[in-house]
Amino acid sequence: MANKLLLALALVLAATTSAVLAEDIDFSGRYKMTVADTSNYKDLLYELGIGYFKRLAAGASGSEYVITRNKEAGTYTLQTVTTFSTAAVTFKSGEEFDEPRADGQTVKSTIVIAGNKWTHVQKGSPTVTIERTFQGGNPPTYIDVITKCNAVPVTRKYERQ
């Protein structure tokens, strides 16, 4: 009985000490898009109600993320830089904030940071979910991004610069 209890305790300790906490990961940096699913991206923009010419321009442009952290305030700033525009949001994990979106709506958004994953939900009509998974160590070397709007998923990869 004591051996089983010690084994269980050892497994719990191993699981908790190997888990990476979000506050231990250095997400800060500049990440440039290197892989994009352009066909689905245009479909996603269509789902958002973005016009034909803006969809063409957006599909041809590149993008970058610039992420900074303010430890004292407990916030991150996520800046998205494209050929045509720059947008930035400053947020605390799990707290709702107002966010202007590419379709012209200002939506209620929440970004939840859990380990190496950021889940970003934009509550609007339609709702958009963006999952950013930071990979490759600490600091991360790339981000896998899956954006979903209605039934349309878009995958992208951003590499640290």
BADRENDREN-14763 format. One record per residue (C-alpha): residue number from 1; x, y, z. Coordinates in nm, 3 decimals. Layout:
REM BADRENDREN-14763
node num->NUM	u->X	v->Y	w->Z
...
This chain:
REM BADRENDREN-14763
node num->1	u->0.000	v->0.000	w->0.000
node num->2	u->0.279	v->0.243	w->0.093
node num->3	u->0.462	v->0.165	w->-0.234
node num->4	u->0.148	v->0.242	w->-0.437
node num->5	u->0.104	v->0.568	w->-0.250
node num->6	u->0.467	v->0.666	w->-0.312
node num->7	u->0.436	v->0.575	w->-0.681
node num->8	u->0.120	v->0.785	w->-0.712
node num->9	u->0.289	v->1.077	w->-0.537
node num->10	u->0.591	v->1.049	w->-0.767
node num->11	u->0.368	v->1.052	w->-1.075
node num->12	u->0.183	v->1.360	w->-0.952
node num->13	u->0.510	v->1.541	w->-0.879
node num->14	u->0.653	v->1.448	w->-1.219
node num->15	u->0.341	v->1.573	w->-1.395
node num->16	u->0.332	v->1.903	w->-1.208
node num->17	u->0.702	v->1.981	w->-1.235
node num->18	u->0.721	v->1.903	w->-1.608
node num->19	u->0.423	v->2.125	w->-1.692
node num->20	u->0.528	v->2.464	w->-1.826
node num->21	u->0.347	v->2.759	w->-1.675
node num->22	u->0.248	v->3.043	w->-1.906
node num->23	u->0.430	v->3.299	w->-1.688
node num->24	u->0.752	v->3.102	w->-1.742
node num->25	u->0.738	v->3.130	w->-2.122
node num->26	u->0.894	v->3.431	w->-2.295
node num->27	u->0.633	v->3.494	w->-2.568
node num->28	u->0.780	v->3.838	w->-2.647
node num->29	u->0.927	v->3.892	w->-2.990
node num->30	u->0.861	v->3.948	w->-3.358
node num->31	u->0.714	v->3.660	w->-3.560
node num->32	u->0.679	v->3.668	w->-3.939
node num->33	u->0.424	v->3.462	w->-4.131
node num->34	u->0.602	v->3.194	w->-4.335
node num->35	u->0.322	v->2.950	w->-4.425
node num->36	u->-0.036	v->3.047	w->-4.510
node num->37	u->-0.349	v->2.869	w->-4.631
node num->38	u->-0.449	v->3.142	w->-4.879
node num->39	u->-0.751	v->2.968	w->-5.035
node num->40	u->-0.927	v->2.924	w->-4.701
node num->41	u->-0.813	v->3.269	w->-4.590
node num->42	u->-1.014	v->3.431	w->-4.870
node num->43	u->-1.312	v->3.214	w->-4.771
node num->44	u->-1.276	v->3.323	w->-4.408
node num->45	u->-1.270	v->3.689	w->-4.513
node num->46	u->-1.584	v->3.624	w->-4.719
node num->47	u->-1.752	v->3.477	w->-4.407
node num->48	u->-1.666	v->3.802	w->-4.226
node num->49	u->-1.840	v->4.000	w->-4.500
node num->50	u->-1.524	v->4.165	w->-4.633
node num->51	u->-1.554	v->4.285	w->-4.993
node num->52	u->-1.391	v->4.125	w->-5.297
node num->53	u->-1.109	v->4.377	w->-5.353
node num->54	u->-1.013	v->4.387	w->-4.984
node num->55	u->-1.005	v->4.004	w->-4.987
node num->56	u->-0.769	v->4.008	w->-5.287
node num->57	u->-0.539	v->4.261	w->-5.122
node num->58	u->-0.539	v->4.078	w->-4.788
node num->59	u->-0.463	v->3.746	w->-4.956
node num->60	u->-0.158	v->3.895	w->-5.126
node num->61	u->-0.015	v->4.064	w->-4.819
node num->62	u->0.212	v->3.921	w->-4.552
node num->63	u->0.177	v->3.970	w->-4.180
node num->64	u->0.379	v->3.974	w->-3.861
node num->65	u->0.303	v->3.956	w->-3.491
node num->66	u->0.493	v->4.174	w->-3.246
node num->67	u->0.436	v->4.061	w->-2.888
node num->68	u->0.546	v->4.256	w->-2.581
node num->69	u->0.489	v->4.191	w->-2.212
node num->70	u->0.443	v->4.432	w->-1.925
node num->71	u->0.518	v->4.216	w->-1.617
node num->72	u->0.422	v->4.487	w->-1.367
node num->73	u->0.077	v->4.536	w->-1.520
node num->74	u->0.032	v->4.166	w->-1.600
node num->75	u->-0.049	v->4.245	w->-1.963
node num->76	u->0.060	v->4.151	w->-2.312
node num->77	u->0.035	v->4.362	w->-2.625
node num->78	u->-0.028	v->4.173	w->-2.948
node num->79	u->0.042	v->4.386	w->-3.252
node num->80	u->-0.053	v->4.256	w->-3.597
node num->81	u->0.136	v->4.426	w->-3.879
node num->82	u->0.034	v->4.378	w->-4.242
node num->83	u->0.126	v->4.547	w->-4.567
node num->84	u->-0.182	v->4.769	w->-4.538
node num->85	u->-0.247	v->4.820	w->-4.168
node num->86	u->-0.134	v->4.773	w->-3.810
node num->87	u->-0.361	v->4.678	w->-3.520
node num->88	u->-0.274	v->4.626	w->-3.155
node num->89	u->-0.454	v->4.497	w->-2.848
node num->90	u->-0.332	v->4.504	w->-2.489
node num->91	u->-0.490	v->4.242	w->-2.266
node num->92	u->-0.478	v->4.038	w->-1.946
node num->93	u->-0.533	v->3.666	w->-1.982
node num->94	u->-0.900	v->3.580	w->-1.937
node num->95	u->-1.027	v->3.940	w->-1.920
node num->96	u->-1.269	v->4.070	w->-2.183
node num->97	u->-1.174	v->4.377	w->-2.389
node num->98	u->-1.308	v->4.572	w->-2.687
node num->99	u->-1.132	v->4.496	w->-3.017
node num->100	u->-1.178	v->4.655	w->-3.359
node num->101	u->-1.190	v->4.380	w->-3.623
node num->102	u->-1.105	v->4.378	w->-3.996
node num->103	u->-1.475	v->4.364	w->-4.090
node num->104	u->-1.533	v->4.703	w->-3.922
node num->105	u->-1.703	v->4.567	w->-3.609
node num->106	u->-1.583	v->4.639	w->-3.258
node num->107	u->-1.623	v->4.307	w->-3.079
node num->108	u->-1.587	v->4.174	w->-2.725
node num->109	u->-1.272	v->3.964	w->-2.716
node num->110	u->-1.097	v->3.742	w->-2.466
node num->111	u->-0.751	v->3.585	w->-2.488
node num->112	u->-0.684	v->3.302	w->-2.245
node num->113	u->-0.322	v->3.194	w->-2.199
node num->114	u->-0.280	v->2.832	w->-2.085
node num->115	u->0.073	v->2.694	w->-2.102
node num->116	u->0.204	v->2.754	w->-2.454
node num->117	u->-0.141	v->2.820	w->-2.606
node num->118	u->-0.335	v->3.143	w->-2.653
node num->119	u->-0.707	v->3.102	w->-2.727
node num->120	u->-0.850	v->3.425	w->-2.866
node num->121	u->-1.229	v->3.453	w->-2.904
node num->122	u->-1.386	v->3.750	w->-3.083
node num->123	u->-1.758	v->3.759	w->-2.997
node num->124	u->-1.936	v->3.922	w->-3.286
node num->125	u->-2.149	v->3.834	w->-3.582
node num->126	u->-1.991	v->3.597	w->-3.669
node num->127	u->-1.774	v->3.480	w->-3.379
node num->128	u->-1.408	v->3.414	w->-3.465
node num->129	u->-1.171	v->3.187	w->-3.271
node num->130	u->-0.792	v->3.212	w->-3.309
node num->131	u->-0.572	v->2.948	w->-3.148
node num->132	u->-0.204	v->3.038	w->-3.127
node num->133	u->0.024	v->2.754	w->-3.014
node num->134	u->0.380	v->2.861	w->-2.937
node num->135	u->0.630	v->2.587	w->-3.029
node num->136	u->1.000	v->2.513	w->-3.033
node num->137	u->1.118	v->2.583	w->-2.680
node num->138	u->1.147	v->2.884	w->-2.455
node num->139	u->1.152	v->3.135	w->-2.604
node num->140	u->0.932	v->2.985	w->-2.878
node num->141	u->1.076	v->2.969	w->-3.229
node num->142	u->0.741	v->2.963	w->-3.410
node num->143	u->0.365	v->2.992	w->-3.366
node num->144	u->0.107	v->2.760	w->-3.523
node num->145	u->-0.212	v->2.962	w->-3.576
node num->146	u->-0.557	v->2.822	w->-3.653
node num->147	u->-0.832	v->3.077	w->-3.718
node num->148	u->-1.194	v->2.960	w->-3.742
node num->149	u->-1.497	v->3.152	w->-3.860
node num->150	u->-1.819	v->2.955	w->-3.902
node num->151	u->-1.702	v->2.629	w->-4.063
node num->152	u->-1.392	v->2.778	w->-4.229
node num->153	u->-1.051	v->2.702	w->-4.071
node num->154	u->-0.732	v->2.880	w->-4.177
node num->155	u->-0.385	v->2.763	w->-4.077
node num->156	u->-0.075	v->2.979	w->-4.066
node num->157	u->0.275	v->2.955	w->-3.926
node num->158	u->0.479	v->3.245	w->-3.790
node num->159	u->0.854	v->3.215	w->-3.725
node num->160	u->1.049	v->3.419	w->-3.469
node num->161	u->1.271	v->3.682	w->-3.630
